[in-house]
Structure formats: structure tokens, C-alpha cells
Amino acid sequence: MTVKIASHKNIAYTQAGKFEETRFEKIHNIIFKDSKEASILVAQEIADLVREKESQNKPCVLGLATGSSPIKVYEELIRIHQEEGLSFANVITFNLDEYYPMDKSNIQSYFYFMHEHLFNHIDILPENINIPNGKVRSEDLYQSCIDYEMKIKAVGGLDFQLLGIGRTGHVGFNEPGSHLNSGTRSITLDHITRVDAAPAFLGIDNVPRKAITMGIGTVLAAKRIVLLGWGANKAEILKETIEGEITSEVPATYLQHHNNTTFIIDEGASSELTRVKTPWLVTSCVWDEPLKLKAVVWLSELLNKSILKLTDKDYNNNGMSGLLTEEGTAYDLNIKMFNKLQHTITGWPGGKPNADDSNRPERANIPKKRVIIFSPHPDDDVISMGGTFDRLVEQGHDVHIAYQTSGNIAVSDEEALKFAEITQTLCPDCEETQSIINFLKLKTENDIDSNEVRQLKGLIRRSESLAATRYLGLNDENVHFLDLPFYETGTIKKNNISDDDVNIMCSLIENIKPHQIYAAGDLADPHGTHKVCLDALFIALEQLKHNKYMDDCWVWLYRGAWHEWESYQIEMAVPMSPDQVLKKRHAIFYHQSQKDGVMFQGGDSREFWVRVEDRNRLTAKKYNDLGLADYAAIEAFKRYHF
């Protein structure tokens, strides 16, 4: 069943906390399976509003956002314009914010972003586009903000405001501490906001420290507000915003004051909401097996008790009396769930030959499996599943590594220059090398890497990958560099998946005919490389699934360096000994260009090898706390059924 967004015309709001399945929620929200379907419906609401205003011979005033969240909305608006004739001639837009100082021509400016993703592709009048001026003189900045505010009021205010949300709870660039009645103004960016922007700027040192933003008061004056939230990395702040108290420390909570706001979120972003995470606390549940396991693990962690020590009283006092009614006693339920977790653990990720596999996660009836490990970047394989990779090779399986992208944009200019200068020393007369050196020394912030520079950076990562796979005992002919075309733009912004990307994936799968596929299951950012690579795999699997050899193919998803599957989600847990932890660390070290001062550090200052070891140890500790064996570390996987 498709859920329709309540429109700006006929939305019927009930008192906060009464319109959902839970008393905890204070903002109307709708959860979608994925961001694409949700974005299409949001775009349709905007298109309907534009047409309605046009029929009334009135301007349609839109407040627009930047960032990854609204990209699919803009893509759909462009499609509606081009294929269904939607005109934007009556539309006036006001963007939420802009970095300061920031030149319009800078590829990181929001002026550039909006034209790249929307304005260049529709018939909006240039004079109707309003974006804060990132190059206004400092002495004129205050007046410029006042003028921006007055211009919004002069056209009758915002009919519709599209928002994203930052991990600090900011909307626009209204950082923690922003006032309810604040107007358009300059603001100093929070460190977390700058960290999140760092990938686009190729390092946090390049991210501006200030910005110009519409105020909270400006946003709340809009007649209709829709906030988009995608991915698990937004889940915690969305829970605080939707269920928490109104506070300046989480500026998005001010939206609780607005009587025509809807949050549009995907399953990952909704995962911390009470009705999703612990539905038994707010309503009667249909207790299927996954929910039973989720509830028992949650109760064990909440009470800091191993599963086998949980009592009837523990269940009854925490909203799970209905579960006990179905299962009989805590004793029976505990043993059942304990065994379910126990059966996820295996030291044989490819299946243990000549063994009873009825209680193991993988099959024993194919002793030597053909395996493809898909790695979005050239180090995700060893970072995320280096121990399992090592086990598969040691246990005699035919393992293939497929690096889906070149990873060239993650190589710093300084690293590339170092290699170019070494090459020049060995080959003084090489003109191409001299061209690369000259380009890198003269490169400015708006320059996109030349093809030669991108090739060099890709070769650096390729050589590191081969060093790591050789260390783990894999022959070079089993290492495949796919260089998917969607990635090869030379910038952070990637192209959409094309038939060429999918065909490359299909060709490799058809050639190897794998019994196992491992792939990165990170779904946080709908436009992140991991998500795009996973989507390409899913499309390929859909195209190939009717082939006979695919009947024997199982797909296992691993997580990246930032997040891990929850204990109740894990379907295969591969333990590692202390020696294997060290071996995995050494494999990661071969990716030297990514080891120190890595460009895409995220909000975690630890190096990748440190954070992933901590994550693997934490997974092992969680298993031990639940009452299972005590391992040094565990890598976790969840099976994908296609």
C-alpha cells in the first residue's frame, strides 16, 4: 500500500502525540521503505502546489534546501517539468543558506549546487531565484540579511519550505543555541556540521567556519513545512526532534510549534523512534520471530543480564507480557532465543565441509565455493571483513575481490604529488608526469582533477589494494578493478547508476557464477558511494536471478567502518582470534594513502583501523554480554534475499 503525504490543502492535524501509534511523538511523520519513493511523493506535492498557484494567477514561493537529502526531489521535479510540462515561471525561490565567504562560481557553493541540481534544468526566471550572497562585504552583511528577510515578506512569505536536518539538529544553518524568533543572519558553524561537510570540501580544513542562514522564525512562518531525513545516521537526532522536549540545543524541535509540518523519513532514519525500536512499549504486537529476538536482545541489554538469566518478571515489567503469553515461560523463550544467536556464530564463513549445517549460517554441501567480495572503495574489503576474507582464502575457497570504484578522489593532492615526483626521478623525460606535477602545484579549489591526475590517484589505490590482497594470499588474477563509470566524475558529486555500471556488475557475476557474494550494506546516505554500489548490485541480481547458477548464490551484507549490524540483525558472526585481528590490521595498513590524515574521516577522529577494531571488539563483547562465548572480535553479516 502506498502512503500518500497529507497535502498542504487537506491535511488534518490532531493534537501532538495523538496522530501516530505512540504517545511519544510530537511531530507528524511518515516512514517510507526508501528515500526514492518518498522523494517522488514530496516532489508531487510541490508540483501540485505550483499548479494550484498558477491556476490562481499567483506566485508560488518555495523555500529550498541543499545537501544530499533533497536531490531526488529535485530530480523528480525536473522530470515532471520535462515530461509533464510543469512550468516554474510563476515560482519564486528562497534558499535556506549559503557558506560565508563563498563565491558563486565555487563548486562547493549552494548557488552552484542549486543550479546544478535544479535551476539549470527548469524554466524558472533567473530574477526569481534568491540565494544568500556569500560574497557580500562584511560591513554590508547585516543589511544584506535584513534585505533577504524583507524580500521574503514582500512576496507574501513562504508557501512551502523544504528542509533537511543535520546531526546537530540544525535546520538550515540554525545551529544549537539558535533562538525561536531568529531571522536571517550570519552564524558560526558547529564543528559537527563542518565535519559532515568535510568530504565535499576534501578535508575539514577547507570547510568555511561561517554561513548565512534563514532564521528559525523565518522557517516557522512558512505555510507548509516538509523535512526530509534519510539513513541510520540521522536516526538519533530525529528521535530527539520528534519525541524530545523543545530546546534551543536541538533547533529542529522548534518545528513542534508548527501546525502544518510533516517529517518524511526512510526506515533507517526511523530506527530509533520508540514505535519502531521498541513497539511493545506503545502497542500490542504481532510477535513474529525477528521481533521476538529483537525484544529479547533489547531486554537483555537494558537490564544488563545475559539472556538465560531473564525472568518472567523482567518480561512483564517491560511491556512483553503478551510475548510470554505466546511462549509460555521465560525459561523456554530464553533458550529458544539463545540458540538462535548461538547458531549465527561460525568460524567457517564458506560452510564447514562434511559437517551438519542445519544449525550453521552457511551450507556445507558445496565444499569449495566461488566467492565474490564486492568492495565499494579499494579498502572496504579489508576494513569491513578482512578477517572473513582471510578465513575464506585459508579454507580453500575460490575468492574474488571486485573493487567497484577507483577511489581516486580519496587520494590527497599531496600524496599524488609525492608519487609523481618519484616517477619523474625515475623517468626525467616523461612529459605526462611533468604535466601532472604542474597541474597539482597550480591547482585551485575550483579545479577538477585532470584525467591524468585521476588516473595516477586511481593507480595509487590499485597498487595498495594488490599489496593487501597478496598479503592475504590471493592471486592477482582474482582481483578485479571494475572502475564503475558513475564514480568517475572527478568530483564528490557522482552520476546516477547507468546501464554501463549494471552491465559491468552482471558480466563479472556471470563469469564467476558465485555461490557467495559479499557486499557493503551501508544504507545511511542515499547518494553515498556505498549505497550506489549496493543499488547497482541489487539491479544486477534482479536481472540475473532467473539463471540456474543463481539458485545456489547467497548474498551476505557487511557494514562499513562507521556502523555495525545490531545483535538481533546478525545472521552470520565470524569470530576472530587475537592473531587474526593483527593480521587484519596489517592488511589495512597496506592502504597507506588512507592511513594518516584520511580525507573522509567523518565525525570520528580515530583512524579506520582503530575504529574497526573497536567495532569488532564491541560486537564480540555484546555477544558475550548476551551470554555467548567470549571472543577477541567478531565480524558480522546479514543475509540479503533476492
URNOR-V495117 format. One record per residue. N is the residue number from 1. RES is the residue in three letters. D_LAST is the distance of its C-alpha to the last C-alpha in Angstrom with 1 decimal. Layout:
n;res;d_last
N;RES;D_LAST
N;RES;D_LAST
This chain:
n;res;d_last
1;MET;20.7
2;THR;21.7
3;VAL;24.2
4;LYS;27.1
5;ILE;29.2
6;ALA;32.7
7;SER;34.8
8;HIS;37.9
9;LYS;39.9
10;ASN;39.0
11;ILE;37.4
12;ALA;38.9
13;TYR;39.1
14;THR;40.1
15;GLN;41.7
16;ALA;39.7
17;GLY;37.8
18;LYS;37.8
19;PHE;35.1
20;GLU;32.0
21;GLU;31.0
22;THR;33.0
23;ARG;36.5
24;PHE;35.6
25;GLU;34.4
26;LYS;37.1
27;ILE;35.2
28;HIS;33.2
29;ASN;29.5
30;ILE;26.3
31;ILE;22.9
32;PHE;20.0
33;LYS;16.3
34;ASP;16.7
35;SER;19.9
36;LYS;19.4
37;GLU;19.7
38;ALA;22.5
39;SER;24.3
40;ILE;24.4
41;LEU;26.1
42;VAL;28.5
43;ALA;29.5
44;GLN;30.1
45;GLU;32.4
46;ILE;34.3
47;ALA;34.6
48;ASP;36.0
49;LEU;38.5
50;VAL;39.6
51;ARG;40.2
52;GLU;42.0
53;LYS;44.3
54;GLU;45.0
55;SER;46.0
56;GLN;48.5
57;ASN;49.7
58;LYS;48.8
59;PRO;47.1
60;CYS;43.6
61;VAL;43.7
62;LEU;40.4
63;GLY;39.9
64;LEU;37.1
65;ALA;35.2
66;THR;34.0
67;GLY;31.4
68;SER;27.6
69;SER;27.0
70;PRO;28.6
71;ILE;27.5
72;LYS;24.8
73;VAL;27.5
74;TYR;29.9
75;GLU;27.6
76;GLU;27.2
77;LEU;31.0
78;ILE;31.6
79;ARG;29.4
80;ILE;31.3
81;HIS;34.6
82;GLN;33.9
83;GLU;32.2
84;GLU;33.8
85;GLY;37.1
86;LEU;37.1
87;SER;40.2
88;PHE;40.8
89;ALA;44.5
90;ASN;45.4
91;VAL;43.1
92;ILE;44.7
93;THR;42.4
94;PHE;43.2
95;ASN;41.0
96;LEU;40.8
97;ASP;41.9
98;GLU;42.7
99;TYR;43.4
100;TYR;47.1
101;PRO;48.6
102;MET;46.2
103;ASP;47.0
104;LYS;45.3
105;SER;44.6
106;ASN;42.8
107;ILE;39.1
108;GLN;38.4
109;SER;40.5
110;TYR;39.0
111;PHE;41.2
112;TYR;39.3
113;PHE;35.9
114;MET;36.7
115;HIS;38.1
116;GLU;35.2
117;HIS;32.5
118;LEU;34.5
119;PHE;38.2
120;ASN;38.4
121;HIS;36.1
122;ILE;37.8
123;ASP;41.4
124;ILE;42.5
125;LEU;46.1
126;PRO;46.6
127;GLU;49.4
128;ASN;47.0
129;ILE;44.7
130;ASN;45.8
131;ILE;44.5
132;PRO;46.6
133;ASN;48.8
134;GLY;47.9
135;LYS;51.0
136;VAL;53.6
137;ARG;56.6
138;SER;56.6
139;GLU;59.8
140;ASP;58.3
141;LEU;55.0
142;TYR;56.2
143;GLN;57.5
144;SER;54.5
145;CYS;52.4
146;ILE;54.9
147;ASP;54.8
148;TYR;51.0
149;GLU;51.3
150;MET;54.1
151;LYS;52.3
152;ILE;49.4
153;LYS;52.0
154;ALA;54.0
155;VAL;51.1
156;GLY;50.7
157;GLY;48.0
158;LEU;44.3
159;ASP;42.7
160;PHE;39.2
161;GLN;38.1
162;LEU;34.6
163;LEU;34.0
164;GLY;31.8
165;ILE;32.5
166;GLY;33.3
167;ARG;32.8
168;THR;36.6
169;GLY;36.2
170;HIS;37.8
171;VAL;37.6
172;GLY;39.0
173;PHE;40.8
174;ASN;42.5
175;GLU;42.2
176;PRO;43.1
177;GLY;46.7
178;SER;46.6
179;HIS;48.8
180;LEU;47.9
181;ASN;50.4
182;SER;49.7
183;GLY;49.9
184;THR;49.0
185;ARG;50.1
186;SER;49.5
187;ILE;47.7
188;THR;47.0
189;LEU;43.3
190;ASP;42.0
191;HIS;41.0
192;ILE;37.4
193;THR;37.2
194;ARG;38.5
195;VAL;36.1
196;ASP;33.1
197;ALA;34.7
198;ALA;35.5
199;PRO;32.6
200;ALA;33.6
201;PHE;37.2
202;LEU;36.4
203;GLY;37.9
204;ILE;39.4
205;ASP;42.9
206;ASN;42.3
207;VAL;41.2
208;PRO;44.1
209;ARG;45.5
210;LYS;46.5
211;ALA;45.2
212;ILE;46.4
213;THR;44.5
214;MET;45.0
215;GLY;46.1
216;ILE;44.7
217;GLY;47.4
218;THR;46.5
219;VAL;42.9
220;LEU;43.9
221;ALA;46.2
222;ALA;43.3
223;LYS;43.0
224;ARG;39.2
225;ILE;36.9
226;VAL;33.2
227;LEU;31.7
228;LEU;28.2
229;GLY;26.5
230;TRP;23.2
231;GLY;21.6
232;ALA;22.4
233;ASN;25.5
234;LYS;27.1
235;ALA;26.4
236;GLU;29.7
237;ILE;31.9
238;LEU;30.4
239;LYS;31.1
240;GLU;34.7
241;THR;35.1
242;ILE;33.8
243;GLU;35.3
244;GLY;38.1
245;GLU;41.7
246;ILE;42.9
247;THR;44.1
248;SER;45.0
249;GLU;43.0
250;VAL;39.8
251;PRO;41.0
252;ALA;37.9
253;THR;39.2
254;TYR;42.0
255;LEU;39.6
256;GLN;40.2
257;HIS;43.5
258;HIS;42.0
259;ASN;41.7
260;ASN;39.2
261;THR;36.4
262;THR;32.7
263;PHE;30.2
264;ILE;26.8
265;ILE;24.3
266;ASP;20.5
267;GLU;18.9
268;GLY;19.7
269;ALA;23.3
270;SER;23.8
271;SER;22.9
272;GLU;26.5
273;LEU;27.9
274;THR;29.5
275;ARG;27.7
276;VAL;24.3
277;LYS;25.2
278;THR;27.6
279;PRO;27.4
280;TRP;29.6
281;LEU;32.5
282;VAL;32.6
283;THR;31.4
284;SER;30.7
285;CYS;27.1
286;VAL;24.8
287;TRP;24.3
288;ASP;20.8
289;GLU;20.1
290;PRO;18.5
291;LEU;21.5
292;LYS;23.9
293;LEU;22.9
294;LYS;23.0
295;ALA;26.4
296;VAL;27.9
297;VAL;27.0
298;TRP;28.4
299;LEU;31.5
300;SER;32.0
301;GLU;31.9
302;LEU;34.1
303;LEU;36.7
304;ASN;36.5
305;LYS;36.3
306;SER;34.2
307;ILE;32.0
308;LEU;34.4
309;LYS;37.3
310;LEU;36.0
311;THR;38.3
312;ASP;38.4
313;LYS;40.4
314;ASP;37.9
315;TYR;35.3
316;ASN;37.8
317;ASN;39.1
318;ASN;35.8
319;GLY;34.5
320;MET;32.7
321;SER;35.2
322;GLY;32.8
323;LEU;30.4
324;LEU;33.3
325;THR;34.4
326;GLU;31.1
327;GLU;31.1
328;GLY;34.8
329;THR;35.9
330;ALA;34.9
331;TYR;35.5
332;ASP;32.9
333;LEU;30.3
334;ASN;31.0
335;ILE;30.7
336;LYS;27.4
337;MET;25.8
338;PHE;27.6
339;ASN;26.2
340;LYS;22.6
341;LEU;23.3
342;GLN;25.2
343;HIS;22.4
344;THR;20.3
345;ILE;23.1
346;THR;23.2
347;GLY;25.2
348;TRP;23.1
349;PRO;19.7
350;GLY;19.2
351;GLY;20.3
352;LYS;24.0
353;PRO;25.4
354;ASN;27.4
355;ALA;26.5
356;ASP;25.3
357;ASP;21.7
358;SER;21.4
359;ASN;22.0
360;ARG;20.4
361;PRO;17.0
362;GLU;16.5
363;ARG;17.4
364;ALA;21.0
365;ASN;20.9
366;ILE;20.0
367;PRO;23.0
368;LYS;22.6
369;LYS;19.1
370;ARG;18.4
371;VAL;17.0
372;ILE;16.3
373;ILE;17.1
374;PHE;16.5
375;SER;19.4
376;PRO;19.9
377;HIS;23.7
378;PRO;25.7
379;ASP;26.2
380;ASP;23.0
381;ASP;22.1
382;VAL;25.4
383;ILE;25.7
384;SER;22.4
385;MET;21.8
386;GLY;25.1
387;GLY;25.8
388;THR;22.5
389;PHE;22.9
390;ASP;26.4
391;ARG;25.4
392;LEU;23.0
393;VAL;25.8
394;GLU;28.5
395;GLN;26.7
396;GLY;26.6
397;HIS;23.0
398;ASP;22.6
399;VAL;21.5
400;HIS;21.0
401;ILE;21.2
402;ALA;20.0
403;TYR;21.9
404;GLN;20.3
405;THR;23.6
406;SER;27.2
407;GLY;27.9
408;ASN;31.4
409;ILE;32.1
410;ALA;32.0
411;VAL;35.0
412;SER;38.2
413;ASP;41.0
414;GLU;43.3
415;GLU;41.0
416;ALA;40.7
417;LEU;44.5
418;LYS;45.1
419;PHE;43.3
420;ALA;45.0
421;GLU;48.4
422;ILE;47.8
423;THR;46.9
424;GLN;50.0
425;THR;52.1
426;LEU;50.9
427;CYS;51.1
428;PRO;53.8
429;ASP;53.9
430;CYS;50.2
431;GLU;50.2
432;GLU;46.5
433;THR;46.7
434;GLN;49.7
435;SER;47.9
436;ILE;45.0
437;ILE;47.6
438;ASN;49.5
439;PHE;46.4
440;LEU;45.3
441;LYS;48.9
442;LEU;49.3
443;LYS;45.9
444;THR;46.0
445;GLU;43.4
446;ASN;42.5
447;ASP;42.1
448;ILE;38.7
449;ASP;38.5
450;SER;39.7
451;ASN;37.6
452;GLU;39.7
453;VAL;39.1
454;ARG;35.4
455;GLN;35.4
456;LEU;37.6
457;LYS;35.4
458;GLY;32.3
459;LEU;34.3
460;ILE;35.3
461;ARG;31.8
462;ARG;30.9
463;SER;33.9
464;GLU;33.0
465;SER;29.5
466;LEU;31.0
467;ALA;33.6
468;ALA;31.0
469;THR;28.8
470;ARG;32.1
471;TYR;33.2
472;LEU;30.1
473;GLY;30.9
474;LEU;28.5
475;ASN;30.0
476;ASP;30.1
477;GLU;28.5
478;ASN;25.2
479;VAL;25.2
480;HIS;23.7
481;PHE;24.8
482;LEU;22.6
483;ASP;24.8
484;LEU;22.3
485;PRO;24.7
486;PHE;23.6
487;TYR;25.2
488;GLU;28.5
489;THR;30.6
490;GLY;33.0
491;THR;32.6
492;ILE;30.4
493;LYS;29.2
494;LYS;26.4
495;ASN;25.4
496;ASN;22.3
497;ILE;19.4
498;SER;20.7
499;ASP;19.7
500;ASP;21.5
501;ASP;19.3
502;VAL;16.1
503;ASN;18.1
504;ILE;19.2
505;MET;15.7
506;CYS;14.8
507;SER;18.2
508;LEU;17.9
509;ILE;14.6
510;GLU;16.2
511;ASN;19.4
512;ILE;18.3
513;LYS;15.6
514;PRO;14.4
515;HIS;13.7
516;GLN;12.9
517;ILE;11.9
518;TYR;13.6
519;ALA;13.5
520;ALA;15.6
521;GLY;14.1
522;ASP;17.3
523;LEU;17.0
524;ALA;20.8
525;ASP;22.0
526;PRO;20.1
527;HIS;22.2
528;GLY;22.2
529;THR;21.3
530;HIS;18.6
531;LYS;16.8
532;VAL;17.4
533;CYS;16.2
534;LEU;12.9
535;ASP;12.5
536;ALA;13.5
537;LEU;10.8
538;PHE;8.0
539;ILE;10.2
540;ALA;10.6
541;LEU;7.2
542;GLU;7.2
543;GLN;10.6
544;LEU;10.3
545;LYS;7.6
546;HIS;10.7
547;ASN;12.7
548;LYS;13.9
549;TYR;13.7
550;MET;9.9
551;ASP;10.2
552;ASP;11.8
553;CYS;9.7
554;TRP;8.8
555;VAL;8.3
556;TRP;11.2
557;LEU;12.4
558;TYR;16.2
559;ARG;18.6
560;GLY;21.5
561;ALA;25.2
562;TRP;25.7
563;HIS;23.4
564;GLU;21.8
565;TRP;19.4
566;GLU;21.5
567;SER;22.5
568;TYR;20.8
569;GLN;17.4
570;ILE;17.7
571;GLU;15.9
572;MET;17.5
573;ALA;21.0
574;VAL;22.8
575;PRO;26.5
576;MET;28.9
577;SER;32.6
578;PRO;35.2
579;ASP;35.5
580;GLN;31.9
581;VAL;32.0
582;LEU;34.9
583;LYS;33.2
584;LYS;30.3
585;ARG;32.9
586;HIS;34.7
587;ALA;31.5
588;ILE;31.1
589;PHE;34.8
590;TYR;34.4
591;HIS;32.8
592;GLN;36.4
593;SER;36.1
594;GLN;33.7
595;LYS;35.7
596;ASP;38.7
597;GLY;38.8
598;VAL;35.2
599;MET;34.8
600;PHE;31.7
601;GLN;32.8
602;GLY;31.6
603;GLY;33.5
604;ASP;33.9
605;SER;36.9
606;ARG;35.8
607;GLU;34.8
608;PHE;31.1
609;TRP;32.0
610;VAL;33.9
611;ARG;31.3
612;VAL;28.5
613;GLU;30.8
614;ASP;31.8
615;ARG;28.2
616;ASN;27.5
617;ARG;30.7
618;LEU;30.0
619;THR;26.7
620;ALA;28.8
621;LYS;31.5
622;LYS;29.3
623;TYR;28.2
624;ASN;31.9
625;ASP;33.0
626;LEU;30.7
627;GLY;32.7
628;LEU;30.6
629;ALA;31.9
630;ASP;33.5
631;TYR;31.8
632;ALA;32.9
633;ALA;29.5
634;ILE;25.7
635;GLU;22.6
636;ALA;19.6
637;PHE;15.9
638;LYS;13.0
639;ARG;9.8
640;TYR;6.5
641;HIS;3.8
642;PHE;0.0
